[in-house]
Structures are given as structure tokens and as C-alpha cells.
Amino acid sequence: MIRPRRTFYFMLCGYISICVGLVELLLLNGSFIFNSMIFISFPCEFVGSLFGVIAVFKKESRSYGIWGILLNVFIFVFVVVVSILSLSINYHP
């Protein structure tokens, strides 16, 4: 079955959103392995969430868009919470 072009673009936005989320998870794990914050970039998460929001508008691509949004929001919340918790550690009592 051949999909119309409009649906194809929305599906592509959903796939891009998921791929950006998975790549950001990969980079986040790499930053933990190498013990640095070099790989963490917030603009990629916002771009992935934007593609997810675009994908939510069509029924056929809605699940991909929701998965992409959830992945990107999870990464953002995780990095913020870990950063705040790391600031609460007192090294010198």
C-alpha cells in the first residue's frame, strides 16, 4: 500500500524524533562512561521533541510522535534531576 505524501512526512518526523532520542540516550551513556558532560546537549532534545509534536498531528504517526516526545522529555528531566542532585552533595563538611 502506498501512503500519501503528507502521511509520509509525518511518519518521517516521528522516526526522526525517535532516532534523536535514541542517539541522545547513547550519548548520555557515553558521558557516564567517560565521566564528562561533553556529550550532553539540550538543543537536540528540543529538536527531537519538536519533530515528535509535528508527528502527533496525524493518526498514523501519532504513536511514533508520542514515543519520540517521551524519550526526549525523559532525557531532559533525567539530566536536570541528576544535575540538581549532584549539586546537593557536600564534599567538604
Backbone torsions as a table, in degrees:
resi	resn	phi	psi	omega
1	MET	NA	129.2	179.9
2	ILE	-92.4	126.8	-179.9
3	ARG	-85.6	149.1	174.4
4	PRO	-64.5	158.6	-176.7
5	ARG	-61.8	-37.8	-178.4
6	ARG	-63.4	-42.3	178.4
7	THR	-65.5	-36.1	179.3
8	PHE	-60.6	-42.1	-179.7
9	TYR	-66.5	-38.5	178.1
10	PHE	-68.5	-39.0	176.2
11	MET	-64.8	-39.8	177.8
12	LEU	-62.1	-40.8	176.6
13	CYS	-62.7	-38.6	177.1
14	GLY	-64.5	-44.3	178.4
15	TYR	-64.0	-41.3	179.1
16	ILE	-63.6	-40.7	179.1
17	SER	-61.4	-44.2	178.7
18	ILE	-66.5	-42.7	-179.8
19	CYS	-63.8	-40.2	177.6
20	VAL	-63.7	-40.7	177.8
21	GLY	-63.7	-42.4	179.7
22	LEU	-68.4	-38.4	177.0
23	VAL	-66.0	-38.7	177.1
24	GLU	-66.0	-36.6	174.2
25	LEU	-63.8	-40.0	177.0
26	LEU	-62.5	-44.2	179.0
27	LEU	-68.7	-34.0	177.0
28	LEU	-65.4	-41.8	175.9
29	ASN	-64.8	-38.6	176.4
30	GLY	-63.7	-36.1	177.9
31	SER	-68.6	-32.4	175.3
32	PHE	-71.2	-37.9	-179.8
33	ILE	-65.8	-45.1	-177.3
34	PHE	-89.3	0.4	176.2
35	ASN	55.6	49.3	177.6
36	SER	-143.9	165.0	178.9
37	MET	-106.6	20.5	-174.9
38	ILE	-67.4	-37.8	-171.8
39	PHE	-83.5	-6.2	-176.2
40	ILE	-86.7	121.8	179.0
41	SER	-138.5	120.8	-178.4
42	PHE	-74.2	-31.0	-179.8
43	PRO	-60.8	-32.2	178.2
44	CYS	-64.2	-37.4	179.6
45	GLU	-68.4	-37.4	178.2
46	PHE	-70.2	-36.8	177.0
47	VAL	-65.5	-42.9	177.4
48	GLY	-62.5	-40.5	177.4
49	SER	-66.4	-37.1	177.9
50	LEU	-63.7	-44.0	175.7
51	PHE	-62.5	-36.8	177.3
52	GLY	-64.9	-40.1	178.5
53	VAL	-65.2	-38.8	177.2
54	ILE	-63.7	-39.3	-177.7
55	ALA	-71.4	-21.1	-177.0
56	VAL	-71.0	-20.3	-174.0
57	PHE	-69.0	-28.0	178.1
58	LYS	-100.6	143.9	-176.5
59	LYS	-65.2	-36.6	-176.7
60	GLU	-69.2	-29.4	-176.5
61	SER	-106.6	7.0	-174.6
62	ARG	-62.5	-40.8	-177.9
63	SER	-66.4	-38.4	177.3
64	TYR	-65.7	-39.6	178.8
65	GLY	-64.8	-41.8	179.5
66	ILE	-65.9	-42.0	177.5
67	TRP	-61.6	-42.6	179.6
68	GLY	-64.6	-42.5	178.5
69	ILE	-63.7	-45.6	-178.3
70	LEU	-63.6	-40.6	177.5
71	LEU	-61.4	-47.4	-176.6
72	ASN	-70.1	-38.4	177.3
73	VAL	-68.1	-38.5	177.2
74	PHE	-59.8	-44.7	-179.5
75	ILE	-62.9	-43.2	179.8
76	PHE	-62.4	-48.1	-179.4
77	VAL	-64.5	-40.5	-180.0
78	PHE	-61.2	-46.9	-179.0
79	VAL	-65.2	-40.5	179.5
80	VAL	-65.9	-45.1	-179.1
81	VAL	-65.3	-43.5	179.1
82	VAL	-64.7	-38.2	178.2
83	SER	-65.5	-42.4	179.2
84	ILE	-66.9	-41.8	179.2
85	LEU	-67.6	-33.5	178.3
86	SER	-70.8	-25.9	176.3
87	LEU	-74.2	-20.8	-179.0
88	SER	-81.4	-8.7	179.6
89	ILE	-77.3	128.0	-179.9
90	ASN	-103.4	109.8	-176.9
91	TYR	-77.0	-32.2	-177.5
92	HIS	-117.6	102.4	-178.1
93	PRO	-71.5	NA	NA
